Amino acid sequence: MTSVLDCRQVASDADLDAASQQELAEIARTAANLGAAVLMQHYGRLSSIESKGRIGDLVTNADVAAEKVVLDYLREHTPTIAILAEESGSSGTPGSLCWCVDPLDGTTNFAHGYPFFATSVGLIWKGLPLLGSVAVPFLNETYWCSPHQGSYLNDTPIHVSDCITLQDSLLVTGFAYDRHEVTDNNYAEFCWLTHRCRGVRRGGAAAVDLAFVASGRLDGYWERGLAPWDLAAGAALVACAGGVVGDYKDSLFDVGEGRILATSSGLHLPLKQELARVTAFSPKLYGA
């Protein structure tokens, strides 16, 4: 079994034909757009911002409102598929198929008026991304995909970049909420790779980062400490756009592991090898 994500194989194993994939992809796209529309209604007009207990881990009234709209739509149109949502947790009858919903990916950005955020709706089968959609409302962009149709930005097909060398690449990453507490925090990797590529960006919204890799705006993305709702739709977008999605090792990619390496097809091995050279260091060096 290959260690990288193969959405076509996932669809085959899930016994989903082309028509079923197309229908589910359209449901994901509509649900993401509904959530994104709610976000824009609240953008710049938040009535509450609360902490979930860790530095930088926030929830706003917009998260809650957008999640309700998305979940109501999914329950109406796919009542037999379970849902895992960031704010409300698991619901529905557990099964092999599950919607993973992040109503507001990039909450800290949103709370500060920084326009890099999205609603992400992804469908997984036994922990493997299958299809989904990421709506980025400030840019009027909706990314969506299925194994049968490929990946799209609005109604235009997209594909990962043709970059094959680190020195020519533009990368993106992020930092987990527990970065203040653990050595597995990505600081060393960020510094290391900044000196070996054209630049490393930190967007603050994993789903948008992955959508940008799928569209070729960025060449590669790596991060750890992520939740299934952060990864499900974006990982499928990259894989369906001709990219390579795996973890840092050779085990099969699983959204439950929280670790991802998503790149153009030619950049995956060079980036994976370079990451293996990096030694982590403690956040205590910075007084954390």
C-alpha positions as CSV (number, residue, x, y, z in Angstrom):
1,M,0.0,0.0,0.0
2,T,1.3,3.4,-0.9
3,S,2.2,5.8,1.9
4,V,0.7,8.8,0.1
5,L,-3.0,9.8,-0.3
6,D,-4.7,8.3,-3.3
7,C,-8.2,9.8,-3.4
8,R,-9.2,7.7,-6.4
9,Q,-8.4,4.5,-4.5
10,V,-10.2,5.9,-1.4
11,A,-13.3,6.5,-3.6
12,S,-13.1,3.0,-5.0
13,D,-12.7,1.4,-1.5
14,A,-15.7,3.5,-0.4
15,D,-17.7,2.2,-3.4
16,L,-18.5,5.7,-4.5
17,D,-19.1,6.0,-8.3
18,A,-18.6,9.2,-10.3
19,A,-22.2,10.4,-9.9
20,S,-22.1,9.9,-6.1
21,Q,-18.7,11.8,-5.9
22,Q,-20.1,14.7,-8.0
23,E,-23.2,14.9,-5.8
24,L,-21.2,14.9,-2.5
25,A,-18.7,17.4,-3.9
26,E,-21.5,19.8,-4.8
27,I,-22.9,19.4,-1.3
28,A,-19.5,20.2,0.2
29,R,-19.2,23.2,-2.0
30,T,-22.6,24.6,-1.1
31,A,-22.1,23.9,2.6
32,A,-18.7,25.7,2.6
33,N,-20.2,28.7,0.8
34,L,-23.0,28.9,3.2
35,G,-20.6,29.0,6.1
36,A,-18.4,31.6,4.4
37,A,-21.3,33.8,3.8
38,V,-22.1,33.8,7.5
39,L,-18.5,34.7,8.3
40,M,-18.6,37.8,6.1
41,Q,-21.8,38.9,7.9
42,H,-19.7,38.9,11.1
43,Y,-16.4,40.1,9.7
44,G,-15.4,43.3,11.5
45,R,-18.5,43.1,13.7
46,L,-17.7,40.4,16.3
47,S,-19.8,40.4,19.5
48,S,-17.7,37.8,21.4
49,I,-14.1,36.4,21.3
50,E,-13.3,33.7,23.8
51,S,-10.2,31.6,24.5
52,K,-10.4,27.8,24.5
53,G,-7.7,27.6,27.1
54,R,-4.5,27.7,25.1
55,I,-2.7,30.8,23.9
56,G,-4.0,31.8,20.5
57,D,-6.8,29.2,20.4
58,L,-9.9,31.3,20.1
59,V,-13.6,30.9,19.3
60,T,-15.9,33.7,18.2
61,N,-19.7,34.0,17.7
62,A,-18.9,33.8,14.0
63,D,-17.5,30.3,14.4
64,V,-20.6,29.1,16.2
65,A,-23.0,30.8,13.7
66,A,-21.2,29.5,10.6
67,E,-21.0,25.9,12.0
68,K,-24.8,25.8,12.6
69,V,-25.6,26.8,9.1
70,V,-23.1,24.2,7.7
71,L,-24.2,21.4,9.9
72,D,-27.9,22.1,9.3
73,Y,-27.3,21.8,5.5
74,L,-25.2,18.6,5.8
75,R,-27.8,16.9,8.0
76,E,-30.6,17.8,5.6
77,H,-28.8,16.6,2.5
78,T,-26.7,13.7,3.9
79,P,-28.5,12.5,7.1
80,T,-26.8,9.1,7.1
81,I,-23.2,10.6,7.2
82,A,-21.7,11.4,10.5
83,I,-20.2,14.8,11.2
84,L,-17.1,15.9,13.1
85,A,-17.1,19.6,13.7
86,E,-14.6,21.8,15.5
87,E,-16.9,23.6,17.8
88,S,-19.7,21.0,18.5
89,G,-17.7,17.7,18.1
90,S,-19.1,14.5,16.8
91,S,-22.8,13.9,15.8
92,G,-24.8,11.4,13.8
93,T,-24.4,7.7,13.5
94,P,-20.7,6.7,13.3
95,G,-19.7,5.1,10.0
96,S,-16.9,4.8,7.5
97,L,-17.9,8.2,5.9
98,C,-17.6,11.4,8.0
99,W,-17.9,15.1,7.2
100,C,-15.1,17.1,8.9
101,V,-16.1,20.7,9.3
102,D,-14.1,23.8,10.3
103,P,-16.6,26.6,10.2
104,L,-13.8,29.2,10.6
105,D,-10.3,28.2,9.8
106,G,-8.1,31.1,10.8
107,T,-10.1,32.3,13.8
108,T,-7.2,34.4,15.2
109,N,-6.8,36.1,11.8
110,F,-10.5,36.7,11.6
111,A,-10.7,38.1,15.2
112,H,-8.0,40.6,14.3
113,G,-9.5,41.6,11.0
114,Y,-6.8,39.9,9.0
115,P,-8.5,38.6,5.8
116,F,-7.0,35.1,5.6
117,F,-9.7,32.7,6.7
118,A,-12.1,30.1,5.3
119,T,-14.9,27.6,5.9
120,S,-13.7,24.1,5.3
121,V,-15.9,21.0,4.6
122,G,-14.2,17.7,3.9
123,L,-15.4,14.2,3.5
124,I,-13.3,11.4,4.8
125,W,-13.6,7.6,4.6
126,K,-12.0,5.6,7.4
127,G,-9.7,8.5,8.2
128,L,-8.7,9.2,4.6
129,P,-9.6,12.4,2.8
130,L,-11.9,11.8,-0.2
131,L,-13.3,15.2,-1.4
132,G,-14.3,18.6,-0.1
133,S,-14.4,22.3,-0.4
134,V,-12.7,25.3,1.1
135,A,-14.4,28.7,0.7
136,V,-12.3,31.8,1.1
137,P,-14.9,34.5,1.2
138,F,-12.7,37.6,1.3
139,L,-11.1,36.6,-2.0
140,N,-14.4,35.3,-3.5
141,E,-12.7,32.0,-4.0
142,T,-14.2,28.5,-3.5
143,Y,-12.0,25.5,-3.9
144,W,-13.6,22.1,-4.3
145,C,-12.7,18.7,-5.6
146,S,-13.6,15.0,-6.1
147,P,-11.4,12.2,-7.3
148,H,-13.6,11.9,-10.5
149,Q,-13.7,15.6,-11.3
150,G,-10.3,16.8,-10.1
151,S,-9.8,20.1,-8.2
152,Y,-11.3,23.5,-9.1
153,L,-11.1,27.1,-8.1
154,N,-14.7,28.3,-8.5
155,D,-15.4,26.8,-12.0
156,T,-11.8,26.6,-13.3
157,P,-9.7,23.5,-13.0
158,I,-6.5,23.8,-11.0
159,H,-3.3,21.8,-10.7
160,V,-0.3,21.9,-8.4
161,S,2.8,23.7,-9.6
162,D,5.6,22.0,-11.5
163,C,8.3,23.0,-9.0
164,I,10.8,20.2,-8.4
165,T,13.6,21.9,-6.4
166,L,13.7,23.5,-3.0
167,Q,15.7,26.5,-4.1
168,D,13.0,27.4,-6.5
169,S,10.1,26.8,-4.2
170,L,7.8,29.0,-2.1
171,L,6.7,27.0,1.0
172,V,4.1,27.6,3.7
173,T,3.7,26.2,7.2
174,G,2.1,26.9,10.6
175,F,2.7,26.4,14.3
176,A,0.5,24.3,16.6
177,Y,-1.2,25.8,19.6
178,D,1.0,23.6,21.9
179,R,4.2,25.1,20.4
180,H,4.9,26.9,23.7
181,E,5.0,23.5,25.5
182,V,6.7,20.9,23.3
183,T,9.9,20.5,21.3
184,D,7.9,19.2,18.3
185,N,7.0,22.7,17.4
186,N,8.3,23.5,13.9
187,Y,10.6,26.4,14.9
188,A,13.8,24.7,13.7
189,E,12.3,23.5,10.5
190,F,11.0,27.0,9.7
191,C,14.4,28.5,10.1
192,W,16.2,25.7,8.3
193,L,14.0,25.8,5.2
194,T,13.9,29.6,5.1
195,H,17.5,29.4,4.1
196,R,16.9,26.7,1.4
197,C,14.0,28.0,-0.6
198,R,12.7,31.3,-2.0
199,G,10.6,31.9,1.2
200,V,8.4,30.3,3.8
201,R,5.0,31.8,4.5
202,R,2.9,31.5,7.6
203,G,-0.7,32.0,6.7
204,G,-2.5,31.0,9.8
205,A,-5.2,28.9,8.1
206,A,-4.3,25.4,7.2
207,A,-7.2,24.9,4.8
208,V,-6.3,28.0,2.8
209,D,-2.6,27.0,2.7
210,L,-3.5,23.6,1.3
211,A,-5.9,25.2,-1.3
212,F,-3.1,27.5,-2.4
213,V,-0.8,24.5,-2.8
214,A,-3.5,22.8,-4.9
215,S,-3.8,25.8,-7.1
216,G,0.0,26.2,-7.6
217,R,0.3,29.5,-5.8
218,L,2.5,27.7,-3.2
219,D,4.7,24.7,-3.9
220,G,4.7,22.9,-0.6
221,Y,3.2,22.8,2.9
222,W,4.1,21.0,6.1
223,E,2.8,21.2,9.6
224,R,1.9,19.2,12.7
225,G,-0.5,19.4,15.6
226,L,-3.5,19.7,13.3
227,A,-7.1,18.4,13.7
228,P,-9.1,16.3,11.1
229,W,-11.2,19.4,10.3
230,D,-8.1,21.3,9.5
231,L,-6.9,18.7,7.0
232,A,-9.8,16.8,5.4
233,A,-10.8,19.2,2.6
234,G,-7.4,20.7,1.9
235,A,-5.6,17.4,1.7
236,A,-8.1,16.1,-0.8
237,L,-7.7,19.3,-2.9
238,V,-4.0,18.8,-3.2
239,A,-4.2,15.1,-4.0
240,C,-7.0,15.7,-6.6
241,A,-4.9,18.5,-8.1
242,G,-2.1,16.1,-8.9
243,G,0.0,16.8,-5.8
244,V,1.4,14.4,-3.2
245,V,0.0,14.2,0.3
246,G,1.7,12.2,3.0
247,D,3.2,12.5,6.5
248,Y,6.8,12.9,7.6
249,K,7.3,9.2,7.7
250,D,6.3,6.3,5.4
251,S,3.0,5.4,7.1
252,L,-0.3,5.9,5.3
253,F,-1.6,9.5,5.7
254,D,-4.4,9.8,8.2
255,V,-6.2,13.0,9.3
256,G,-6.1,11.7,12.9
257,E,-2.3,11.9,13.0
258,G,-2.3,15.7,12.6
259,R,0.8,15.8,10.6
260,I,1.0,16.6,6.9
261,L,3.4,17.1,4.0
262,A,1.6,18.3,0.9
263,T,3.5,19.3,-2.2
264,S,3.8,19.5,-6.0
265,S,4.6,16.0,-7.3
266,G,8.3,16.6,-7.8
267,L,9.0,18.4,-4.5
268,H,7.7,15.8,-2.1
269,L,10.8,13.7,-1.8
270,P,13.3,16.7,-1.6
271,L,11.2,18.4,1.1
272,K,10.7,15.2,3.1
273,Q,14.5,14.5,3.0
274,E,15.3,18.0,4.1
275,L,12.8,17.9,7.0
276,A,14.5,14.7,8.2
277,R,17.8,16.6,8.6
278,V,16.4,19.1,11.1
279,T,16.8,18.7,14.9
280,A,14.1,20.3,17.0
281,F,14.9,22.6,19.9
282,S,13.0,23.6,23.0
283,P,10.8,26.7,23.2
284,K,12.4,27.4,26.5
285,L,15.2,28.9,24.5
286,Y,12.8,31.8,23.9
287,G,11.6,32.1,27.5
288,A,8.3,30.3,26.8
